[in-house]
Amino acid sequence: MELLKLFLLPLAVALQELNDETFEHQTQASTGMTTGSWLVSFGLDLEDALDAVEEELREAYVIPAMVKDGKELWKRFGIKEPVALLFAKHKLYRYKGSKSSTELLAFVRKALDGELHGEQIPPERSFLEKLWERFMGQGEL
């Protein structure tokens, strides 16, 4: 598996764009994370910071991504304001720092080194949960 990562990650390190339909398939966040670690920006403009630390992220096997259309993902992860989430080691870590590439990279390294407390990754919401929410008048299906 590590050998496979060495060959595939350099090709996949370019900034990925995710949405409600592609997120779980690409990241496999709740089903084993076999695609590696992901640093995903939800509404934060981190493109410049991610570009600045691209090589370091690749060396740490972290794939950078942005979510632009992800209303369901915001609900799933309890996001109320723009944030970046690191999905690594079967946990999620919330980044609330600045847009500084140095600060962002320090956050990633601390999380990967086990210096930060991660949260359980919530599973995808079921069809029944979404239907119930719609029935109660709180959302779309």
N, CA, C and O atoms as CSV, one atom per row, in Angstrom:
chain,resi,resn,atom,element,x,y,z
A,1,MET,N,N,0.830,-1.198,0.000
A,1,MET,CA,C,0.000,0.000,0.000
A,1,MET,C,C,0.871,1.257,0.000
A,1,MET,O,O,0.583,2.201,-0.736
A,2,GLU,N,N,1.924,1.286,0.808
A,2,GLU,CA,C,2.801,2.455,0.852
A,2,GLU,C,C,3.463,2.685,-0.505
A,2,GLU,O,O,3.619,3.829,-0.933
A,3,LEU,N,N,3.847,1.615,-1.175
A,3,LEU,CA,C,4.465,1.747,-2.489
A,3,LEU,C,C,3.476,2.348,-3.484
A,3,LEU,O,O,3.840,3.190,-4.304
A,4,LEU,N,N,2.232,1.910,-3.405
A,4,LEU,CA,C,1.191,2.450,-4.279
A,4,LEU,C,C,1.002,3.944,-4.038
A,4,LEU,O,O,0.840,4.710,-4.988
A,5,LYS,N,N,1.022,4.363,-2.776
A,5,LYS,CA,C,0.888,5.787,-2.444
A,5,LYS,C,C,2.015,6.606,-3.067
A,5,LYS,O,O,1.792,7.723,-3.536
A,6,LEU,N,N,3.223,6.050,-3.072
A,6,LEU,CA,C,4.365,6.773,-3.633
A,6,LEU,C,C,4.158,7.107,-5.105
A,6,LEU,O,O,4.601,8.150,-5.585
A,7,PHE,N,N,3.476,6.205,-5.817
A,7,PHE,CA,C,3.261,6.434,-7.241
A,7,PHE,C,C,2.026,7.272,-7.532
A,7,PHE,O,O,2.037,8.090,-8.452
A,8,LEU,N,N,0.967,7.081,-6.763
A,8,LEU,CA,C,-0.295,7.750,-7.058
A,8,LEU,C,C,-0.411,9.148,-6.486
A,8,LEU,O,O,-0.989,10.022,-7.132
A,9,LEU,N,N,0.116,9.388,-5.305
A,9,LEU,CA,C,-0.096,10.685,-4.660
A,9,LEU,C,C,0.499,11.851,-5.436
A,9,LEU,O,O,-0.150,12.892,-5.540
A,10,PRO,N,N,1.693,11.729,-5.981
A,10,PRO,CA,C,2.205,12.875,-6.730
A,10,PRO,C,C,1.279,13.293,-7.876
A,10,PRO,O,O,1.236,14.470,-8.235
A,11,LEU,N,N,0.549,12.353,-8.444
A,11,LEU,CA,C,-0.377,12.679,-9.516
A,11,LEU,C,C,-1.642,13.332,-8.982
A,11,LEU,O,O,-2.273,14.125,-9.680
A,12,ALA,N,N,-2.018,13.006,-7.747
A,12,ALA,CA,C,-3.299,13.451,-7.213
A,12,ALA,C,C,-3.187,14.638,-6.271
A,12,ALA,O,O,-4.185,15.024,-5.664
A,13,VAL,N,N,-2.008,15.229,-6.128
A,13,VAL,CA,C,-1.835,16.271,-5.124
A,13,VAL,C,C,-2.412,17.615,-5.560
A,13,VAL,O,O,-2.598,18.499,-4.724
A,14,ALA,N,N,-2.696,17.785,-6.839
A,14,ALA,CA,C,-3.303,19.039,-7.288
A,14,ALA,C,C,-4.614,19.253,-6.530
A,14,ALA,O,O,-5.296,18.298,-6.159
A,15,LEU,N,N,-4.946,20.500,-6.312
A,15,LEU,CA,C,-6.139,20.853,-5.556
A,15,LEU,C,C,-7.372,20.201,-6.175
A,15,LEU,O,O,-7.689,20.432,-7.342
A,16,GLN,N,N,-8.057,19.393,-5.387
A,16,GLN,CA,C,-9.252,18.689,-5.838
A,16,GLN,C,C,-10.490,19.509,-5.491
A,16,GLN,O,O,-10.502,20.222,-4.488
A,17,GLU,N,N,-11.523,19.412,-6.309
A,17,GLU,CA,C,-12.787,20.065,-5.998
A,17,GLU,C,C,-13.808,18.978,-5.673
A,17,GLU,O,O,-14.062,18.083,-6.479
A,18,LEU,N,N,-14.390,19.075,-4.473
A,18,LEU,CA,C,-15.355,18.084,-4.008
A,18,LEU,C,C,-16.719,18.736,-3.822
A,18,LEU,O,O,-16.823,19.954,-3.680
A,19,ASN,N,N,-17.774,17.902,-3.824
A,19,ASN,CA,C,-19.124,18.384,-3.541
A,19,ASN,C,C,-19.897,17.275,-2.832
A,19,ASN,O,O,-19.333,16.229,-2.512
A,20,ASP,N,N,-21.185,17.502,-2.587
A,20,ASP,CA,C,-21.988,16.515,-1.864
A,20,ASP,C,C,-21.954,15.142,-2.530
A,20,ASP,O,O,-21.949,14.122,-1.841
A,21,GLU,N,N,-21.933,15.107,-3.846
A,21,GLU,CA,C,-21.978,13.838,-4.570
A,21,GLU,C,C,-20.626,13.119,-4.614
A,21,GLU,O,O,-20.586,11.889,-4.637
A,22,THR,N,N,-19.530,13.862,-4.627
A,22,THR,CA,C,-18.216,13.234,-4.823
A,22,THR,C,C,-17.409,13.041,-3.542
A,22,THR,O,O,-16.449,12.270,-3.528
A,23,PHE,N,N,-17.783,13.724,-2.478
A,23,PHE,CA,C,-16.953,13.753,-1.272
A,23,PHE,C,C,-16.636,12.358,-0.727
A,23,PHE,O,O,-15.466,12.002,-0.586
A,24,GLU,N,N,-17.651,11.579,-0.426
A,24,GLU,CA,C,-17.411,10.280,0.219
A,24,GLU,C,C,-16.671,9.321,-0.702
A,24,GLU,O,O,-15.789,8.588,-0.254
A,25,HIS,N,N,-17.019,9.318,-1.975
A,25,HIS,CA,C,-16.345,8.428,-2.922
A,25,HIS,C,C,-14.853,8.758,-3.021
A,25,HIS,O,O,-14.013,7.858,-3.036
A,26,GLN,N,N,-14.533,10.045,-3.088
A,26,GLN,CA,C,-13.135,10.454,-3.223
A,26,GLN,C,C,-12.342,10.259,-1.924
A,26,GLN,O,O,-11.255,9.682,-1.937
A,27,THR,N,N,-12.892,10.742,-0.807
A,27,THR,CA,C,-12.132,10.729,0.449
A,27,THR,C,C,-12.255,9.425,1.212
A,27,THR,O,O,-11.343,9.051,1.949
A,28,GLN,N,N,-13.369,8.729,1.045
A,28,GLN,CA,C,-13.676,7.525,1.825
A,28,GLN,C,C,-13.562,7.818,3.321
A,28,GLN,O,O,-13.101,6.980,4.096
A,29,ALA,N,N,-13.988,9.012,3.711
A,29,ALA,CA,C,-13.834,9.487,5.087
A,29,ALA,C,C,-14.466,8.570,6.120
A,29,ALA,O,O,-13.886,8.355,7.184
A,30,SER,N,N,-15.637,8.028,5.834
A,30,SER,CA,C,-16.289,7.198,6.849
A,30,SER,C,C,-16.171,5.709,6.562
A,30,SER,O,O,-16.751,4.893,7.278
A,31,THR,N,N,-15.424,5.344,5.520
A,31,THR,CA,C,-15.340,3.928,5.169
A,31,THR,C,C,-13.915,3.404,5.071
A,31,THR,O,O,-13.653,2.486,4.294
A,32,GLY,N,N,-12.999,3.963,5.834
A,32,GLY,CA,C,-11.664,3.398,5.872
A,32,GLY,C,C,-10.530,4.306,5.450
A,32,GLY,O,O,-9.373,4.026,5.764
A,33,MET,N,N,-10.826,5.379,4.752
A,33,MET,CA,C,-9.817,6.360,4.353
A,33,MET,C,C,-8.654,5.732,3.581
A,33,MET,O,O,-7.498,6.096,3.799
A,34,THR,N,N,-8.951,4.798,2.690
A,34,THR,CA,C,-7.882,4.146,1.940
A,34,THR,C,C,-7.286,5.045,0.862
A,34,THR,O,O,-6.278,4.690,0.252
A,35,THR,N,N,-7.899,6.210,0.619
A,35,THR,CA,C,-7.343,7.125,-0.385
A,35,THR,C,C,-6.349,8.102,0.224
A,35,THR,O,O,-5.821,8.961,-0.482
A,36,GLY,N,N,-6.086,7.986,1.521
A,36,GLY,CA,C,-5.123,8.868,2.172
A,36,GLY,C,C,-5.778,9.946,3.004
A,36,GLY,O,O,-6.989,9.929,3.222
A,37,SER,N,N,-4.975,10.879,3.466
A,37,SER,CA,C,-5.467,11.996,4.278
A,37,SER,C,C,-5.864,13.141,3.355
A,37,SER,O,O,-5.288,13.328,2.283
A,38,TRP,N,N,-6.862,13.902,3.797
A,38,TRP,CA,C,-7.390,15.007,2.991
A,38,TRP,C,C,-7.487,16.257,3.842
A,38,TRP,O,O,-7.960,16.210,4.977
A,39,LEU,N,N,-7.038,17.375,3.294
A,39,LEU,CA,C,-7.211,18.688,3.909
A,39,LEU,C,C,-8.233,19.419,3.046
A,39,LEU,O,O,-7.940,19.819,1.920
A,40,VAL,N,N,-9.450,19.589,3.598
A,40,VAL,CA,C,-10.574,20.090,2.808
A,40,VAL,C,C,-11.033,21.442,3.336
A,40,VAL,O,O,-11.350,21.590,4.517
A,41,SER,N,N,-11.062,22.410,2.457
A,41,SER,CA,C,-11.521,23.751,2.807
A,41,SER,C,C,-13.010,23.882,2.501
A,41,SER,O,O,-13.453,23.619,1.383
A,42,PHE,N,N,-13.769,24.290,3.504
A,42,PHE,CA,C,-15.200,24.540,3.356
A,42,PHE,C,C,-15.418,26.049,3.443
A,42,PHE,O,O,-15.567,26.595,4.536
A,43,GLY,N,N,-15.438,26.715,2.303
A,43,GLY,CA,C,-15.718,28.142,2.281
A,43,GLY,C,C,-14.545,29.051,2.585
A,43,GLY,O,O,-14.684,30.270,2.488
A,44,LEU,N,N,-13.402,28.511,2.947
A,44,LEU,CA,C,-12.205,29.331,3.176
A,44,LEU,C,C,-11.403,29.400,1.884
A,44,LEU,O,O,-11.249,28.387,1.201
A,45,ASP,N,N,-10.905,30.544,1.548
A,45,ASP,CA,C,-10.061,30.679,0.370
A,45,ASP,C,C,-8.618,30.375,0.766
A,45,ASP,O,O,-7.852,31.267,1.129
A,46,LEU,N,N,-8.273,29.095,0.686
A,46,LEU,CA,C,-6.927,28.656,1.079
A,46,LEU,C,C,-6.074,28.257,-0.114
A,46,LEU,O,O,-5.004,27.671,0.050
A,47,GLU,N,N,-6.542,28.571,-1.303
A,47,GLU,CA,C,-5.839,28.115,-2.497
A,47,GLU,C,C,-4.378,28.558,-2.523
A,47,GLU,O,O,-3.500,27.755,-2.839
A,48,ASP,N,N,-4.103,29.815,-2.199
A,48,ASP,CA,C,-2.716,30.303,-2.192
A,48,ASP,C,C,-1.881,29.593,-1.129
A,48,ASP,O,O,-0.736,29.221,-1.384
A,49,ALA,N,N,-2.451,29.405,0.057
A,49,ALA,CA,C,-1.729,28.728,1.141
A,49,ALA,C,C,-1.451,27.278,0.775
A,49,ALA,O,O,-0.361,26.767,1.035
A,50,LEU,N,N,-2.433,26.610,0.170
A,50,LEU,CA,C,-2.248,25.215,-0.227
A,50,LEU,C,C,-1.197,25.096,-1.329
A,50,LEU,O,O,-0.382,24.174,-1.315
A,51,ASP,N,N,-1.215,26.017,-2.272
A,51,ASP,CA,C,-0.199,26.005,-3.332
A,51,ASP,C,C,1.200,26.190,-2.752
A,51,ASP,O,O,2.155,25.571,-3.220
A,52,ALA,N,N,1.320,27.037,-1.739
A,52,ALA,CA,C,2.625,27.331,-1.137
A,52,ALA,C,C,3.223,26.126,-0.416
A,52,ALA,O,O,4.443,26.010,-0.309
A,53,VAL,N,N,2.376,25.237,0.077
A,53,VAL,CA,C,2.874,24.071,0.829
A,53,VAL,C,C,2.585,22.756,0.096
A,53,VAL,O,O,2.545,21.691,0.711
A,54,GLU,N,N,2.387,22.843,-1.208
A,54,GLU,CA,C,2.043,21.667,-2.003
A,54,GLU,C,C,3.044,20.524,-1.818
A,54,GLU,O,O,2.645,19.380,-1.601
A,55,GLU,N,N,4.327,20.826,-1.903
A,55,GLU,CA,C,5.351,19.783,-1.790
A,55,GLU,C,C,5.338,19.136,-0.407
A,55,GLU,O,O,5.448,17.916,-0.292
A,56,GLU,N,N,5.205,19.945,0.635
A,56,GLU,CA,C,5.170,19.414,1.999
A,56,GLU,C,C,3.936,18.536,2.215
A,56,GLU,O,O,4.015,17.505,2.883
A,57,LEU,N,N,2.796,18.946,1.649
A,57,LEU,CA,C,1.588,18.126,1.767
A,57,LEU,C,C,1.782,16.791,1.054
A,57,LEU,O,O,1.394,15.742,1.569
A,58,ARG,N,N,2.378,16.835,-0.122
A,58,ARG,CA,C,2.624,15.604,-0.872
A,58,ARG,C,C,3.519,14.662,-0.075
A,58,ARG,O,O,3.265,13.458,-0.022
A,59,GLU,N,N,4.569,15.205,0.546
A,59,GLU,CA,C,5.480,14.381,1.342
A,59,GLU,C,C,4.778,13.778,2.555
A,59,GLU,O,O,5.165,12.709,3.028
A,60,ALA,N,N,3.749,14.457,3.060
A,60,ALA,CA,C,2.989,13.952,4.209
A,60,ALA,C,C,1.787,13.118,3.764
A,60,ALA,O,O,0.981,12.702,4.596
A,61,TYR,N,N,1.662,12.870,2.458
A,61,TYR,CA,C,0.535,12.118,1.890
A,61,TYR,C,C,-0.811,12.754,2.227
A,61,TYR,O,O,-1.749,12.060,2.618
A,62,VAL,N,N,-0.902,14.068,2.074
A,62,VAL,CA,C,-2.147,14.795,2.326
A,62,VAL,C,C,-2.610,15.411,1.009
A,62,VAL,O,O,-1.854,16.122,0.348
A,63,ILE,N,N,-3.845,15.136,0.639
A,63,ILE,CA,C,-4.415,15.656,-0.597
A,63,ILE,C,C,-5.243,16.900,-0.277
A,63,ILE,O,O,-6.163,16.825,0.537
A,64,PRO,N,N,-4.939,18.037,-0.896
A,64,PRO,CA,C,-5.712,19.261,-0.644
A,64,PRO,C,C,-6.983,19.297,-1.495
A,64,PRO,O,O,-6.987,18.836,-2.637
A,65,ALA,N,N,-8.058,19.846,-0.931
A,65,ALA,CA,C,-9.329,19.916,-1.662
A,65,ALA,C,C,-10.157,21.099,-1.189
A,65,ALA,O,O,-9.959,21.623,-0.093
A,66,MET,N,N,-11.094,21.507,-2.045
A,66,MET,CA,C,-12.030,22.588,-1.731
A,66,MET,C,C,-13.445,22.061,-1.957
A,66,MET,O,O,-13.691,21.296,-2.890
A,67,VAL,N,N,-14.369,22.477,-1.094
A,67,VAL,CA,C,-15.787,22.174,-1.287
A,67,VAL,C,C,-16.482,23.491,-1.587
A,67,VAL,O,O,-16.479,24.407,-0.765
A,68,LYS,N,N,-17.076,23.580,-2.771
A,68,LYS,CA,C,-17.776,24.809,-3.147
A,68,LYS,C,C,-19.284,24.618,-3.089
A,68,LYS,O,O,-20.008,25.553,-2.745
A,69,ASP,N,N,-19.769,23.434,-3.416
A,69,ASP,CA,C,-21.198,23.148,-3.397
A,69,ASP,C,C,-21.410,21.952,-2.483
A,69,ASP,O,O,-21.372,20.806,-2.932
A,70,GLY,N,N,-21.634,22.219,-1.201
A,70,GLY,CA,C,-21.712,21.117,-0.254
A,70,GLY,C,C,-22.635,21.365,0.916
A,70,GLY,O,O,-22.232,21.194,2.067
A,71,LYS,N,N,-23.873,21.766,0.648
A,71,LYS,CA,C,-24.817,22.058,1.725
A,71,LYS,C,C,-24.992,20.851,2.663
A,71,LYS,O,O,-25.053,21.012,3.882
A,72,GLU,N,N,-25.072,19.662,2.093
A,72,GLU,CA,C,-25.240,18.450,2.894
A,72,GLU,C,C,-23.984,18.174,3.726
A,72,GLU,O,O,-24.087,17.722,4.866
A,73,LEU,N,N,-22.808,18.442,3.170
A,73,LEU,CA,C,-21.559,18.239,3.909
A,73,LEU,C,C,-21.460,19.196,5.088
A,73,LEU,O,O,-20.992,18.812,6.160
A,74,TRP,N,N,-21.899,20.445,4.901
A,74,TRP,CA,C,-21.883,21.416,6.001
A,74,TRP,C,C,-22.756,20.898,7.144
A,74,TRP,O,O,-22.386,21.029,8.311
A,75,LYS,N,N,-23.902,20.315,6.823
A,75,LYS,CA,C,-24.783,19.756,7.866
A,75,LYS,C,C,-24.120,18.547,8.524
A,75,LYS,O,O,-24.088,18.429,9.749
A,76,ARG,N,N,-23.603,17.668,7.703
A,76,ARG,CA,C,-22.982,16.436,8.215
A,76,ARG,C,C,-21.880,16.723,9.227
A,76,ARG,O,O,-21.785,16.056,10.257
A,77,PHE,N,N,-21.042,17.723,8.929
A,77,PHE,CA,C,-19.908,18.023,9.800
A,77,PHE,C,C,-20.177,19.154,10.784
A,77,PHE,O,O,-19.264,19.601,11.479
A,78,GLY,N,N,-21.414,19.617,10.850
A,78,GLY,CA,C,-21.785,20.655,11.817
A,78,GLY,C,C,-21.054,21.964,11.590
A,78,GLY,O,O,-20.674,22.639,12.547
A,79,ILE,N,N,-20.855,22.327,10.336
A,79,ILE,CA,C,-20.113,23.543,10.001
A,79,ILE,C,C,-21.073,24.727,9.960
A,79,ILE,O,O,-22.085,24.696,9.259
A,80,LYS,N,N,-20.748,25.756,10.708
A,80,LYS,CA,C,-21.567,26.973,10.756
A,80,LYS,C,C,-20.886,28.151,10.064
A,80,LYS,O,O,-21.552,29.090,9.630
A,81,GLU,N,N,-19.559,28.098,9.962
A,81,GLU,CA,C,-18.794,29.170,9.327
A,81,GLU,C,C,-17.630,28.534,8.577
A,81,GLU,O,O,-17.269,27.392,8.862
A,82,PRO,N,N,-17.037,29.248,7.625
A,82,PRO,CA,C,-15.937,28.673,6.842
A,82,PRO,C,C,-14.837,28.079,7.732
A,82,PRO,O,O,-14.445,28.659,8.744
A,83,VAL,N,N,-14.363,26.919,7.321
A,83,VAL,CA,C,-13.371,26.178,8.097
A,83,VAL,C,C,-12.635,25.221,7.161
A,83,VAL,O,O,-13.122,24.918,6.071
A,84,ALA,N,N,-11.483,24.753,7.579
A,84,ALA,CA,C,-10.786,23.676,6.878
A,84,ALA,C,C,-10.788,22.466,7.803
A,84,ALA,O,O,-10.544,22.588,9.003
A,85,LEU,N,N,-11.063,21.307,7.238
A,85,LEU,CA,C,-11.055,20.066,8.004
A,85,LEU,C,C,-9.981,19.148,7.442
A,85,LEU,O,O,-9.867,18.967,6.229
A,86,LEU,N,N,-9.202,18.579,8.336
A,86,LEU,CA,C,-8.218,17.576,7.958
A,86,LEU,C,C,-8.799,16.222,8.328
A,86,LEU,O,O,-9.145,15.981,9.485
A,87,PHE,N,N,-8.903,15.342,7.344
A,87,PHE,CA,C,-9.364,13.977,7.569
A,87,PHE,C,C,-8.127,13.092,7.531
A,87,PHE,O,O,-7.527,12.895,6.474
A,88,ALA,N,N,-7.747,12.558,8.691
A,88,ALA,CA,C,-6.527,11.756,8.787
A,88,ALA,C,C,-6.657,10.788,9.953
A,88,ALA,O,O,-7.263,11.114,10.974
A,89,LYS,N,N,-6.089,9.604,9.801
A,89,LYS,CA,C,-6.061,8.611,10.882
A,89,LYS,C,C,-7.461,8.325,11.418
A,89,LYS,O,O,-7.647,8.163,12.624
A,90,HIS,N,N,-8.437,8.263,10.524
A,90,HIS,CA,C,-9.837,7.953,10.863
A,90,HIS,C,C,-10.467,8.984,11.789
A,90,HIS,O,O,-11.414,8.670,12.511
A,91,LYS,N,N,-9.955,10.205,11.776
A,91,LYS,CA,C,-10.478,11.305,12.600
A,91,LYS,C,C,-10.587,12.550,11.732
A,91,LYS,O,O,-10.051,12.611,10.625
A,92,LEU,N,N,-11.300,13.546,12.268
A,92,LEU,CA,C,-11.296,14.846,11.605
A,92,LEU,C,C,-10.787,15.887,12.577
A,92,LEU,O,O,-11.070,15.843,13.774
A,93,TYR,N,N,-10.037,16.816,12.039
A,93,TYR,CA,C,-9.403,17.882,12.814
A,93,TYR,C,C,-9.851,19.212,12.211
A,93,TYR,O,O,-9.780,19.402,10.997
A,94,ARG,N,N,-10.308,20.125,13.056
A,94,ARG,CA,C,-10.811,21.424,12.592
A,94,ARG,C,C,-9.701,22.470,12.667
A,94,ARG,O,O,-9.082,22.675,13.711
A,95,TYR,N,N,-9.468,23.123,11.533
A,95,TYR,CA,C,-8.470,24.191,11.461
A,95,TYR,C,C,-9.186,25.528,11.514
A,95,TYR,O,O,-9.997,25.850,10.646
A,96,LYS,N,N,-8.877,26.296,12.541
A,96,LYS,CA,C,-9.520,27.597,12.707
A,96,LYS,C,C,-8.499,28.730,12.682
A,96,LYS,O,O,-8.773,29.833,13.152
A,97,GLY,N,N,-7.335,28.453,12.137
A,97,GLY,CA,C,-6.277,29.456,12.106
A,97,GLY,C,C,-6.398,30.395,10.925
A,97,GLY,O,O,-7.447,30.496,10.289
A,98,SER,N,N,-5.315,31.070,10.649
A,98,SER,CA,C,-5.284,32.058,9.566
A,98,SER,C,C,-5.079,31.366,8.216
A,98,SER,O,O,-5.006,30.140,8.136
A,99,LYS,N,N,-4.991,32.163,7.179
A,99,LYS,CA,C,-4.735,31.647,5.838
A,99,LYS,C,C,-3.241,31.525,5.560
A,99,LYS,O,O,-2.835,31.335,4.413
A,100,SER,N,N,-2.428,31.631,6.596
A,100,SER,CA,C,-0.981,31.529,6.470
A,100,SER,C,C,-0.580,30.091,6.133
A,100,SER,O,O,-1.008,29.150,6.800
A,101,SER,N,N,0.233,29.929,5.109
A,101,SER,CA,C,0.679,28.591,4.722
A,101,SER,C,C,1.509,27.950,5.829
A,101,SER,O,O,1.435,26.738,6.030
A,102,THR,N,N,2.293,28.741,6.546
A,102,THR,CA,C,3.116,28.228,7.644
A,102,THR,C,C,2.239,27.686,8.764
A,102,THR,O,O,2.491,26.601,9.289
A,103,GLU,N,N,1.220,28.438,9.124
A,103,GLU,CA,C,0.309,28.017,10.189
A,103,GLU,C,C,-0.492,26.777,9.771
A,103,GLU,O,O,-0.709,25.869,10.574
A,104,LEU,N,N,-0.918,26.752,8.532
A,104,LEU,CA,C,-1.677,25.616,8.009
A,104,LEU,C,C,-0.831,24.345,8.025
A,104,LEU,O,O,-1.304,23.287,8.438
A,105,LEU,N,N,0.408,24.449,7.581
A,105,LEU,CA,C,1.303,23.297,7.561
A,105,LEU,C,C,1.616,22.825,8.981
A,105,LEU,O,O,1.690,21.620,9.223
A,106,ALA,N,N,1.799,23.744,9.915
A,106,ALA,CA,C,2.052,23.370,11.315
A,106,ALA,C,C,0.859,22.602,11.880
A,106,ALA,O,O,1.040,21.626,12.608
A,107,PHE,N,N,-0.349,23.034,11.551
A,107,PHE,CA,C,-1.564,22.338,11.981
A,107,PHE,C,C,-1.583,20.902,11.446
A,107,PHE,O,O,-1.844,19.961,12.195
A,108,VAL,N,N,-1.307,20.741,10.152
A,108,VAL,CA,C,-1.307,19.409,9.539
A,108,VAL,C,C,-0.278,18.512,10.216
A,108,VAL,O,O,-0.577,17.363,10.543
A,109,ARG,N,N,0.918,19.020,10.427
A,109,ARG,CA,C,1.977,18.213,11.050
A,109,ARG,C,C,1.612,17.798,12.470
A,109,ARG,O,O,1.835,16.652,12.859
A,110,LYS,N,N,1.045,18.736,13.254
A,110,LYS,CA,C,0.645,18.406,14.632
A,110,LYS,C,C,-0.429,17.331,14.638
A,110,LYS,O,O,-0.380,16.410,15.454
A,111,ALA,N,N,-1.392,17.440,13.742
A,111,ALA,CA,C,-2.457,16.431,13.676
A,111,ALA,C,C,-1.886,15.071,13.297
A,111,ALA,O,O,-2.222,14.063,13.918
A,112,LEU,N,N,-1.034,15.036,12.291
A,112,LEU,CA,C,-0.454,13.769,11.842
A,112,LEU,C,C,0.484,13.163,12.881
A,112,LEU,O,O,0.639,11.944,12.944
A,113,ASP,N,N,1.108,14.010,13.692
A,113,ASP,CA,C,2.009,13.524,14.744
A,113,ASP,C,C,1.269,13.151,16.024
A,113,ASP,O,O,1.898,12.755,17.006
A,114,GLY,N,N,-0.053,13.269,16.028
A,114,GLY,CA,C,-0.844,12.898,17.200
A,114,GLY,C,C,-0.864,13.936,18.302
A,114,GLY,O,O,-1.230,13.623,19.434
A,115,GLU,N,N,-0.478,15.170,17.996
A,115,GLU,CA,C,-0.447,16.222,19.008
A,115,GLU,C,C,-1.789,16.939,19.164
A,115,GLU,O,O,-1.958,17.733,20.089
A,116,LEU,N,N,-2.737,16.669,18.276
A,116,LEU,CA,C,-4.055,17.299,18.347
A,116,LEU,C,C,-5.121,16.244,18.593
A,116,LEU,O,O,-4.963,15.082,18.218
A,117,HIS,N,N,-6.206,16.664,19.225
A,117,HIS,CA,C,-7.325,15.759,19.481
A,117,HIS,C,C,-8.281,15.796,18.291
A,117,HIS,O,O,-8.804,16.854,17.941
A,118,GLY,N,N,-8.502,14.656,17.682
A,118,GLY,CA,C,-9.418,14.574,16.547
A,118,GLY,C,C,-10.804,14.136,16.976
A,118,GLY,O,O,-10.981,13.533,18.035
A,119,GLU,N,N,-11.778,14.445,16.147
A,119,GLU,CA,C,-13.165,14.052,16.387
A,119,GLU,C,C,-13.492,12.817,15.553
A,119,GLU,O,O,-12.835,12.538,14.550
A,120,GLN,N,N,-14.515,12.084,15.982
A,120,GLN,CA,C,-15.018,10.988,15.165
A,120,GLN,C,C,-15.595,11.577,13.884
A,120,GLN,O,O,-16.190,12.654,13.912
A,121,ILE,N,N,-15.429,10.896,12.784
A,121,ILE,CA,C,-15.993,11.351,11.518
A,121,ILE,C,C,-17.445,10.887,11.455
A,121,ILE,O,O,-17.714,9.686,11.474
A,122,PRO,N,N,-18.379,11.829,11.379
A,122,PRO,CA,C,-19.782,11.420,11.321
A,122,PRO,C,C,-20.090,10.709,10.005
A,122,PRO,O,O,-19.555,11.073,8.958
A,123,PRO,N,N,-20.951,9.696,10.062
A,123,PRO,CA,C,-21.317,8.990,8.832
A,123,PRO,C,C,-22.197,9.868,7.947
A,123,PRO,O,O,-22.718,10.893,8.386
A,124,GLU,N,N,-22.349,9.452,6.710
A,124,GLU,CA,C,-23.266,10.149,5.819
A,124,GLU,C,C,-24.681,10.046,6.389
A,124,GLU,O,O,-25.052,9.032,6.981
A,125,ARG,N,N,-25.459,11.103,6.203
A,125,ARG,CA,C,-26.843,11.058,6.673
A,125,ARG,C,C,-27.641,10.139,5.754
A,125,ARG,O,O,-27.455,10.143,4.537
A,126,SER,N,N,-28.532,9.353,6.355
A,126,SER,CA,C,-29.321,8.403,5.580
A,126,SER,C,C,-30.456,9.108,4.839
A,126,SER,O,O,-30.793,10.257,5.125
A,127,PHE,N,N,-31.025,8.395,3.892
A,127,PHE,CA,C,-32.175,8.918,3.154
A,127,PHE,C,C,-33.316,9.233,4.110
A,127,PHE,O,O,-33.997,10.247,3.955
A,128,LEU,N,N,-33.530,8.359,5.109
A,128,LEU,CA,C,-34.613,8.589,6.075
A,128,LEU,C,C,-34.369,9.843,6.910
A,128,LEU,O,O,-35.310,10.582,7.202
A,129,GLU,N,N,-33.128,10.090,7.293
A,129,GLU,CA,C,-32.820,11.319,8.038
A,129,GLU,C,C,-33.119,12.560,7.195
A,129,GLU,O,O,-33.666,13.544,7.694
A,130,LYS,N,N,-32.759,12.500,5.933
A,130,LYS,CA,C,-33.022,13.629,5.040
A,130,LYS,C,C,-34.519,13.804,4.807
A,130,LYS,O,O,-35.023,14.927,4.769
A,131,LEU,N,N,-35.227,12.683,4.650
A,131,LEU,CA,C,-36.675,12.727,4.452
A,131,LEU,C,C,-37.367,13.312,5.676
A,131,LEU,O,O,-38.266,14.143,5.548
A,132,TRP,N,N,-36.948,12.880,6.861
A,132,TRP,CA,C,-37.519,13.400,8.102
A,132,TRP,C,C,-37.294,14.913,8.217
A,132,TRP,O,O,-38.199,15.657,8.594
A,133,GLU,N,N,-36.101,15.346,7.893
A,133,GLU,CA,C,-35.795,16.778,7.939
A,133,GLU,C,C,-36.699,17.553,6.981
A,133,GLU,O,O,-37.191,18.632,7.312
A,134,ARG,N,N,-36.908,16.997,5.807
A,134,ARG,CA,C,-37.788,17.655,4.829
A,134,ARG,C,C,-39.224,17.680,5.338
A,134,ARG,O,O,-39.914,18.692,5.214
A,135,PHE,N,N,-39.667,16.578,5.904
A,135,PHE,CA,C,-41.022,16.480,6.444
A,135,PHE,C,C,-41.241,17.513,7.544
A,135,PHE,O,O,-42.320,18.093,7.657
A,136,MET,N,N,-40.222,17.733,8.342
A,136,MET,CA,C,-40.321,18.695,9.442
A,136,MET,C,C,-40.114,20.138,8.947
A,136,MET,O,O,-40.153,21.084,9.733
A,137,GLY,N,N,-39.898,20.285,7.646
A,137,GLY,CA,C,-39.766,21.621,7.074
A,137,GLY,C,C,-38.432,22.284,7.307
A,137,GLY,O,O,-38.340,23.512,7.315
A,138,GLN,N,N,-37.379,21.478,7.500
A,138,GLN,CA,C,-36.074,22.046,7.833
A,138,GLN,C,C,-35.050,21.917,6.718
A,138,GLN,O,O,-33.886,22.270,6.907
A,139,GLY,N,N,-35.454,21.430,5.589
A,139,GLY,CA,C,-34.436,21.292,4.548
A,139,GLY,C,C,-34.975,20.675,3.292
A,139,GLY,O,O,-36.169,20.404,3.162
A,140,GLU,N,N,-34.057,20.455,2.360
A,140,GLU,CA,C,-34.380,19.854,1.077
A,140,GLU,C,C,-33.980,18.396,1.092
A,140,GLU,O,O,-33.125,17.983,1.876
A,141,LEU,N,N,-34.593,17.628,0.234
A,141,LEU,CA,C,-34.265,16.213,0.127
A,141,LEU,C,C,-33.095,15.998,-0.790
A,141,LEU,O,O,-32.675,14.860,-1.000
